[in-house]
C-alpha cells in the first residue's frame, strides 16, 4: 500500500513538474514578444525660418518690398534679425504690423521724424528721435514680448564684438544698431558704447544661426555701391560705410540658405526720395528668389517640420 502511494506521489510530482516546465516555456515564448525592443522614431524638431534684414540706410525701404512678397506667398517667418536699417524695419514687422502697413508708414515717414541734429560730438545726429519713434509705434513693447522673436545687431565699439540684443527696450536696441559711426552719436547702454551693427555684421546670418535658425533668408541691400559723387560730409560718410558693408557682407551671405539682393545701388544712402523705387526693387528681388524659398518650405513640410 505504501509503495502504491509512493508510486502515485512520484507520478503526480513528475506530472506537476512537466506542467510547470511547459508553463515556463510558454511564459518565455510570450515574453520574448513583449520584451522585444520597440523601434521609436525621435521626435521631429520644428524648423525655424529666419529673415535677416541687412544694413543700408535709406536703401532699407527695400526690405518692405521683400516682406510683402514673403507675406503674400505665406512663407512662414519664425525669427527676424536686423542690422541698422534692417533692425528698424524688422522691429516694426516683429511687433505685428503687416508689410502693407509698413509700406504706408514708410511713404508717410519724414526725415524730421527720425533725425535730431545736435552739436557735433562724435556724431551729428543724437538718435533720440529714432528711439522714441520705434517705442511710440510699438507702444513701448520690449523685445521679448514682440509677436515674432526679434534680434537687433550692434557693435561694441570698445571691443569690436558683435552684440545681439534680444531683450529690453526695443527702441534703444534699434538706436544702437542704427548708430552709423560719424553720423550718429553712439549711445551708451549699461556702461558700454555701441555703434552700427554693420561695422561687423551688415547681414547678420551668424547671429540668426546663434539664435537657433535652421533656415536663413538673407536680404542684402549693401551691394552695387552708387557711382554718383557724394555731396557733403554725411553723404561721403554714408557712401564710404556702404562700401564697407558690401565688402563685409559676402562673408556671411555664403552661410545663408537663400540670398535676396534688391538692386538698390543707385539709391543714395541718405536719399528718402526714392523709397517707392526701393520697395519695388525689394518686391522684384523677392519674386526672383521665391521658387527657391518655396522649394525649401515644401521640403520642410514633407519632413513634418512645418
C-alpha positions as CSV (number, residue, x, y, z in Angstrom):
1,X,0.0,0.0,0.0
2,X,2.8,2.4,1.0
3,X,4.6,1.5,-2.2
4,X,1.5,2.2,-4.3
5,X,1.1,5.6,-2.7
6,X,4.7,6.4,-3.1
7,X,4.4,5.5,-6.8
8,X,1.3,7.7,-7.3
9,X,3.1,10.6,-5.5
10,X,6.2,10.3,-7.7
11,X,3.9,10.2,-10.9
12,X,2.0,13.2,-9.6
13,X,5.1,15.1,-8.9
14,X,6.6,14.3,-12.3
15,X,3.3,15.4,-13.9
16,X,3.4,18.7,-12.0
17,X,7.0,19.2,-12.9
18,X,6.1,18.6,-16.6
19,X,3.3,21.1,-16.4
20,X,5.4,23.7,-14.7
21,X,8.1,23.2,-17.3
22,X,5.6,23.6,-20.1
23,X,4.2,26.7,-18.4
24,X,7.7,28.1,-18.1
25,X,8.2,27.6,-21.9
26,X,5.0,29.4,-22.7
27,X,6.0,32.3,-20.5
28,X,9.4,32.5,-22.1
29,X,7.8,32.4,-25.6
30,X,5.3,35.2,-24.9
31,X,7.8,37.3,-23.0
32,X,10.1,37.1,-26.0
33,X,7.4,39.1,-27.9
34,X,6.5,41.5,-25.1
35,X,10.2,42.3,-24.3
36,X,11.3,42.8,-27.9
37,X,12.7,46.3,-28.4
38,X,10.2,48.7,-30.0
39,X,11.7,51.0,-32.5
40,X,10.6,54.6,-31.8
41,X,11.4,57.5,-34.1
42,X,12.9,60.5,-32.3
43,X,10.5,63.5,-32.2
44,X,10.7,65.8,-35.2
45,X,12.2,69.2,-34.4
46,X,10.1,72.0,-35.9
47,X,12.2,74.1,-38.3
48,X,12.8,77.8,-37.6
49,X,12.9,80.1,-40.6
50,X,14.7,83.4,-40.0
51,X,14.6,86.5,-42.2
52,X,17.8,88.5,-41.9
53,X,17.5,92.2,-42.9
54,X,20.7,93.8,-43.7
55,X,22.2,97.3,-43.3
56,X,22.0,100.0,-45.9
57,X,20.4,103.3,-44.5
58,X,17.7,104.6,-47.0
59,X,18.1,101.5,-49.1
60,X,16.3,99.7,-46.2
61,X,12.9,100.6,-47.7
62,X,13.6,97.6,-50.0
63,X,13.1,95.3,-47.0
64,X,9.4,96.2,-47.0
65,X,9.1,95.0,-50.6
66,X,10.7,91.7,-49.7
67,X,8.4,91.2,-46.7
68,X,5.4,92.0,-48.9
69,X,6.2,89.1,-51.2
70,X,7.0,86.6,-48.5
71,X,3.8,87.5,-46.7
72,X,1.7,87.3,-49.8
73,X,3.0,83.8,-50.5
74,X,2.5,82.7,-46.9
75,X,6.2,82.0,-46.3
76,X,6.5,81.3,-42.5
77,X,8.8,83.6,-40.6
78,X,9.8,82.4,-37.1
79,X,12.5,85.0,-36.4
80,X,13.6,88.4,-37.6
81,X,17.2,89.6,-37.3
82,X,18.1,93.1,-38.3
83,X,21.2,95.3,-38.6
84,X,20.9,99.1,-38.9
85,X,18.1,99.9,-41.3
86,X,17.2,96.2,-41.2
87,X,16.6,96.4,-37.4
88,X,14.4,99.5,-37.9
89,X,12.1,97.7,-40.4
90,X,12.4,94.3,-38.6
91,X,11.3,95.7,-35.2
92,X,8.1,97.1,-36.7
93,X,7.3,93.8,-38.5
94,X,8.1,91.7,-35.5
95,X,5.7,93.8,-33.4
96,X,2.8,92.8,-35.7
97,X,2.5,95.4,-38.5
98,X,2.0,93.7,-41.8
99,X,4.1,94.6,-44.8
100,X,1.4,96.7,-46.4
101,X,1.1,98.7,-43.2
102,X,4.9,99.2,-43.2
103,X,4.7,100.4,-46.8
104,X,2.1,103.0,-45.7
105,X,4.2,104.2,-42.8
106,X,7.3,104.4,-45.0
107,X,5.6,106.6,-47.5
108,X,4.5,109.0,-44.7
109,X,7.8,109.0,-42.9
110,X,9.8,112.2,-43.0
111,X,13.4,112.8,-42.1
112,X,12.4,115.1,-39.3
113,X,10.6,112.2,-37.7
114,X,13.9,110.4,-37.1
115,X,16.7,113.0,-37.4
116,X,17.6,115.2,-34.4
117,X,20.7,117.2,-35.3
118,X,22.8,118.1,-32.3
119,X,26.1,119.8,-31.6
120,X,28.7,117.7,-33.4
121,X,30.2,115.5,-30.8
122,X,31.3,112.1,-32.1
123,X,28.4,112.4,-34.5
124,X,25.8,114.8,-36.0
125,X,22.6,113.0,-35.0
126,X,21.6,112.3,-31.4
127,X,19.4,109.3,-32.2
128,X,16.8,110.1,-29.5
129,X,14.1,110.7,-32.1
130,X,14.7,107.4,-33.8
131,X,14.5,105.6,-30.4
132,X,11.2,107.4,-29.5
133,X,9.7,106.8,-32.9
134,X,10.2,103.0,-32.5
135,X,8.9,102.9,-29.0
136,X,5.9,105.0,-29.9
137,X,5.0,102.8,-32.8
138,X,5.5,99.6,-30.7
139,X,3.7,101.1,-27.7
140,X,6.8,100.6,-25.6
141,X,6.7,96.8,-26.1
142,X,10.0,95.2,-25.0
143,X,11.8,93.0,-27.4
144,X,11.0,89.7,-25.6
145,X,7.2,90.4,-26.0
146,X,7.1,91.1,-29.7
147,X,4.9,88.8,-31.8
148,X,7.9,87.3,-33.7
149,X,11.2,86.8,-31.9
150,X,13.4,89.8,-32.9
151,X,17.1,90.4,-32.6
152,X,18.9,93.7,-33.3
153,X,22.6,93.6,-34.1
154,X,25.0,96.3,-32.9
155,X,28.8,96.7,-32.4
156,X,30.5,97.2,-29.1
157,X,32.9,100.0,-30.1
158,X,35.3,99.3,-27.3
159,X,35.8,95.6,-28.1
160,X,34.8,95.4,-31.7
161,X,32.5,92.5,-30.9
162,X,29.1,91.8,-32.5
163,X,26.3,92.3,-29.9
164,X,22.9,90.7,-30.3
165,X,20.1,92.5,-28.5
166,X,17.1,90.2,-27.8
167,X,15.5,91.6,-24.6
168,X,14.8,95.0,-23.1
169,X,13.9,98.3,-24.7
170,X,13.3,97.8,-28.4
171,X,13.8,101.5,-29.3
172,X,17.1,101.6,-27.5
173,X,18.3,98.4,-29.3
174,X,17.3,99.7,-32.7
175,X,19.0,103.0,-32.0
176,X,22.2,101.2,-31.1
177,X,22.0,99.1,-34.2
178,X,21.4,102.1,-36.4
179,X,24.2,104.4,-35.0
180,X,26.4,104.8,-38.0
181,X,29.8,105.9,-36.9
182,X,30.5,109.6,-37.5
183,X,26.8,110.3,-38.2
184,X,25.0,109.2,-35.0
185,X,26.3,110.0,-31.6
186,X,27.0,106.4,-30.2
187,X,24.5,105.5,-27.4
188,X,25.9,104.2,-24.1
189,X,23.9,101.3,-22.6
190,X,24.8,99.8,-19.3
191,X,28.2,101.5,-19.4
192,X,29.1,100.3,-22.9
193,X,29.1,102.3,-26.1
194,X,27.6,100.9,-29.3
195,X,27.7,101.8,-33.0
196,X,26.0,100.4,-36.1
197,X,25.9,96.6,-36.3
198,X,27.0,96.8,-39.9
199,X,30.6,97.6,-38.8
200,X,30.9,93.8,-38.1
201,X,27.7,92.2,-39.4
202,X,26.0,94.0,-42.3
203,X,23.9,90.9,-42.9
204,X,23.8,89.0,-39.6
205,X,23.5,85.4,-40.8
206,X,25.7,84.2,-38.0
207,X,23.5,85.9,-35.4
208,X,20.5,84.1,-36.8
209,X,22.2,80.8,-36.5
210,X,23.3,81.5,-32.9
211,X,19.6,82.2,-32.1
212,X,18.5,78.8,-33.4
213,X,17.6,79.5,-37.1
214,X,17.5,76.4,-39.3
215,X,16.8,78.2,-42.5
216,X,18.1,81.7,-43.2
217,X,16.7,84.0,-45.8
218,X,19.1,86.9,-46.0
219,X,18.3,90.3,-47.6
220,X,21.4,92.2,-48.7
221,X,20.9,95.8,-49.7
222,X,24.6,96.8,-49.5
223,X,25.8,95.7,-52.9
224,X,26.2,97.8,-56.1
225,X,27.6,100.9,-54.5
226,X,26.4,104.2,-56.1
227,X,28.7,105.6,-58.7
228,X,27.4,109.1,-58.1
229,X,29.7,111.6,-56.4
230,X,28.5,112.2,-52.8
231,X,27.6,115.7,-51.8
232,X,28.5,116.9,-48.4
233,X,30.1,115.3,-45.4
234,X,27.2,113.0,-44.4
235,X,26.8,111.6,-47.9
236,X,30.5,110.9,-48.1
237,X,30.5,109.1,-44.8
238,X,27.4,107.1,-45.8
239,X,28.8,106.0,-49.1
240,X,32.0,105.0,-47.5
241,X,30.1,103.0,-44.9
242,X,28.1,101.3,-47.7
243,X,31.3,100.2,-49.5
244,X,32.4,98.7,-46.2
245,X,29.1,96.9,-45.9
246,X,29.4,95.5,-49.4
247,X,32.9,94.1,-48.7
248,X,31.9,92.5,-45.3
249,X,28.5,91.1,-46.2
250,X,29.9,88.5,-48.6
251,X,31.5,86.5,-45.7
252,X,28.2,85.8,-44.0
253,X,26.0,85.6,-47.1
254,X,27.8,82.4,-48.1
255,X,26.2,80.8,-45.0
256,X,22.6,81.8,-45.8
257,X,20.2,79.3,-47.4
258,X,18.7,82.0,-49.7
259,X,20.1,85.4,-50.5
260,X,17.8,88.2,-51.8
261,X,19.6,91.2,-53.4
262,X,17.4,94.1,-54.3
263,X,19.0,96.3,-57.0
264,X,19.2,99.5,-55.0
265,X,22.8,100.6,-55.7
266,X,21.6,103.7,-57.5
267,X,19.8,104.9,-54.3
268,X,21.9,107.2,-52.1
269,X,22.3,106.0,-48.5
270,X,20.6,109.3,-47.3
271,X,18.1,109.6,-50.1
272,X,14.5,109.3,-48.9
273,X,13.0,110.5,-52.2
274,X,13.4,107.0,-53.9
275,X,11.6,105.0,-51.2
276,X,8.9,103.9,-53.7
277,X,11.6,102.5,-56.1
278,X,13.3,100.8,-53.2
279,X,10.1,99.0,-52.2
280,X,9.6,97.9,-55.8
281,X,13.1,96.6,-56.1
282,X,12.6,94.6,-52.9
283,X,9.5,93.0,-54.4
284,X,11.2,92.2,-57.7
285,X,14.2,90.6,-56.0
286,X,12.0,88.5,-53.6
287,X,9.9,87.3,-56.6
288,X,13.0,86.1,-58.3
289,X,14.1,84.2,-55.1
290,X,10.6,82.8,-54.4
291,X,10.9,79.4,-56.2
292,X,14.0,78.6,-54.2
293,X,12.3,79.6,-50.9
294,X,9.1,77.6,-51.8
295,X,11.2,74.5,-52.5
296,X,12.8,74.7,-49.0
297,X,9.3,75.2,-47.4
298,X,7.9,72.3,-49.3
299,X,10.7,70.0,-48.2
300,X,10.3,71.0,-44.6
301,X,6.6,70.3,-44.8
302,X,7.2,66.9,-46.3
303,X,9.6,66.2,-43.3
304,X,6.9,67.2,-40.9
305,X,8.9,70.2,-39.7
306,X,6.5,72.9,-40.6
